Amino acid sequence: MNDSDLDDLFAVAQRQPASVSSDLMARVMADAEAHLPRAAVVTRAPVARVSLWSSILTALGGAGALAGLSTATLAGVWIGFAQPTAVSSFTDVLWADDAIYETVDVLPAFDDFLTEG
Amino acid sequence: MPFDTASDAPDDALLVLYANGDGTAARELAARHLPRVLGYAARMLGGDRAEAEDVAQEAMLRLWRIAPEWRPGEAKVSTWLFRVVTNLCTDRMRGVKRRRAVGLDDAPEVEDGAKSAEAELVDSDRMKALNAALDTLPDRQRQAVVLRHIEGFSNPEIAEVMDIGVEAVESLTARGKRALAAALSGRRAELGYEEGS
């Protein structure tokens, strides 16, 4: 078999494309439909509504800061009512109730001179 | 250049249309490429029609999937598809060595042409002989010969499909063609080729 004969055989093959069964075409088109990219729908992002409480919370520094603030407030109230010894001794130093005051009469009255003669 | 119909559009443009949600572009692409892809797969798989259909469907499925990422101008759709089919067939042939007993009668049916019954019979015999001879070639030689001489790809395109160099393609096609001629040498007269023609 020479090149010319082979070329003829190839030409016969080129003229005879495989026939695609309707079943195969249907399967391929079903795949195409299933994977058909849908056009993206652009929607406006919803504007977040900020409530009063959430804005206050944000201003304070978030939930963690709020928890710390609450704890400090309660501790302050408790210390105020309970007045623990350690706190009392400290405050006594600052504001002692039993301080002795001595008065010096830097300008004696005239009657004092009369008494002493 | 405006395109009057989808059939005028190049493959790249059809794929972009499909990626933008145009289902009719997929039908045109399938009509263009599915017969060739199926025929190639069948020849690679020794005429196993059912398996060739599975490979062809899988190759087209991969095309649909890659459509949104396809960059026009970087690769040809046909080259890309044949590369996928080549790899799929190689994987299947590697897994289970083809049963040579699969009859060539299982090869894809061919389109009916407006030819005489006698001419059709001759062509049918020649196709069976060609397919049988191709089946005797090593896989890579068979791929190269089919891509070059039946599918009409250029050597650089075949190099891309088979992921080898152009020189290797030339070598494979040359050796494959010689082996094919040798395999068919005893059937020349039977196939209607006269002495000295």
HADDOCK unambig.tbl for C-alpha pairs under 7 A between the chains (distance, minus, plus):
assign (segid A and resid 1 and name CA) (segid B and resid 181 and name CA) 5.31 0.50 0.50
assign (segid A and resid 1 and name CA) (segid B and resid 184 and name CA) 6.31 0.50 0.50
assign (segid A and resid 1 and name CA) (segid B and resid 185 and name CA) 4.70 0.50 0.50
assign (segid A and resid 1 and name CA) (segid B and resid 188 and name CA) 6.02 0.50 0.50
assign (segid A and resid 2 and name CA) (segid B and resid 181 and name CA) 6.68 0.50 0.50
assign (segid A and resid 9 and name CA) (segid B and resid 126 and name CA) 6.65 0.50 0.50
assign (segid A and resid 9 and name CA) (segid B and resid 130 and name CA) 6.98 0.50 0.50
assign (segid A and resid 10 and name CA) (segid B and resid 149 and name CA) 6.12 0.50 0.50
assign (segid A and resid 10 and name CA) (segid B and resid 150 and name CA) 5.61 0.50 0.50
assign (segid A and resid 12 and name CA) (segid B and resid 123 and name CA) 6.62 0.50 0.50
assign (segid A and resid 13 and name CA) (segid B and resid 127 and name CA) 6.55 0.50 0.50
assign (segid A and resid 13 and name CA) (segid B and resid 150 and name CA) 6.32 0.50 0.50
assign (segid A and resid 14 and name CA) (segid B and resid 150 and name CA) 5.45 0.50 0.50
assign (segid A and resid 16 and name CA) (segid B and resid 110 and name CA) 5.41 0.50 0.50
assign (segid A and resid 16 and name CA) (segid B and resid 111 and name CA) 5.98 0.50 0.50
assign (segid A and resid 17 and name CA) (segid B and resid 35 and name CA) 6.04 0.50 0.50
assign (segid A and resid 17 and name CA) (segid B and resid 36 and name CA) 6.35 0.50 0.50
assign (segid A and resid 17 and name CA) (segid B and resid 39 and name CA) 6.63 0.50 0.50
assign (segid A and resid 17 and name CA) (segid B and resid 110 and name CA) 5.90 0.50 0.50
assign (segid A and resid 17 and name CA) (segid B and resid 111 and name CA) 6.36 0.50 0.50
assign (segid A and resid 18 and name CA) (segid B and resid 35 and name CA) 5.19 0.50 0.50
assign (segid A and resid 18 and name CA) (segid B and resid 36 and name CA) 6.76 0.50 0.50
assign (segid A and resid 18 and name CA) (segid B and resid 38 and name CA) 6.58 0.50 0.50
assign (segid A and resid 18 and name CA) (segid B and resid 39 and name CA) 5.06 0.50 0.50
assign (segid A and resid 18 and name CA) (segid B and resid 108 and name CA) 5.45 0.50 0.50
assign (segid A and resid 18 and name CA) (segid B and resid 109 and name CA) 5.85 0.50 0.50
assign (segid A and resid 18 and name CA) (segid B and resid 110 and name CA) 4.78 0.50 0.50
assign (segid A and resid 18 and name CA) (segid B and resid 111 and name CA) 6.47 0.50 0.50
assign (segid A and resid 19 and name CA) (segid B and resid 35 and name CA) 6.08 0.50 0.50
assign (segid A and resid 19 and name CA) (segid B and resid 108 and name CA) 6.64 0.50 0.50
assign (segid A and resid 19 and name CA) (segid B and resid 109 and name CA) 5.68 0.50 0.50
assign (segid A and resid 19 and name CA) (segid B and resid 110 and name CA) 5.23 0.50 0.50
assign (segid A and resid 19 and name CA) (segid B and resid 111 and name CA) 5.42 0.50 0.50
assign (segid A and resid 20 and name CA) (segid B and resid 35 and name CA) 5.86 0.50 0.50
assign (segid A and resid 24 and name CA) (segid B and resid 53 and name CA) 6.86 0.50 0.50
assign (segid A and resid 28 and name CA) (segid B and resid 57 and name CA) 5.74 0.50 0.50
assign (segid A and resid 28 and name CA) (segid B and resid 60 and name CA) 6.85 0.50 0.50
assign (segid A and resid 29 and name CA) (segid B and resid 27 and name CA) 6.83 0.50 0.50
assign (segid A and resid 31 and name CA) (segid B and resid 61 and name CA) 6.19 0.50 0.50
assign (segid A and resid 32 and name CA) (segid B and resid 26 and name CA) 6.49 0.50 0.50
assign (segid A and resid 32 and name CA) (segid B and resid 61 and name CA) 6.96 0.50 0.50
assign (segid A and resid 32 and name CA) (segid B and resid 64 and name CA) 5.94 0.50 0.50
assign (segid A and resid 33 and name CA) (segid B and resid 23 and name CA) 6.72 0.50 0.50
assign (segid A and resid 35 and name CA) (segid B and resid 64 and name CA) 6.33 0.50 0.50
assign (segid A and resid 35 and name CA) (segid B and resid 65 and name CA) 6.49 0.50 0.50
assign (segid A and resid 36 and name CA) (segid B and resid 18 and name CA) 6.86 0.50 0.50
assign (segid A and resid 36 and name CA) (segid B and resid 19 and name CA) 6.91 0.50 0.50
assign (segid A and resid 36 and name CA) (segid B and resid 21 and name CA) 5.83 0.50 0.50
assign (segid A and resid 36 and name CA) (segid B and resid 23 and name CA) 6.82 0.50 0.50
assign (segid A and resid 37 and name CA) (segid B and resid 19 and name CA) 5.60 0.50 0.50
assign (segid A and resid 37 and name CA) (segid B and resid 20 and name CA) 6.36 0.50 0.50
assign (segid A and resid 37 and name CA) (segid B and resid 21 and name CA) 5.24 0.50 0.50
assign (segid A and resid 38 and name CA) (segid B and resid 21 and name CA) 5.36 0.50 0.50
assign (segid A and resid 39 and name CA) (segid B and resid 20 and name CA) 6.25 0.50 0.50
assign (segid A and resid 39 and name CA) (segid B and resid 21 and name CA) 6.06 0.50 0.50
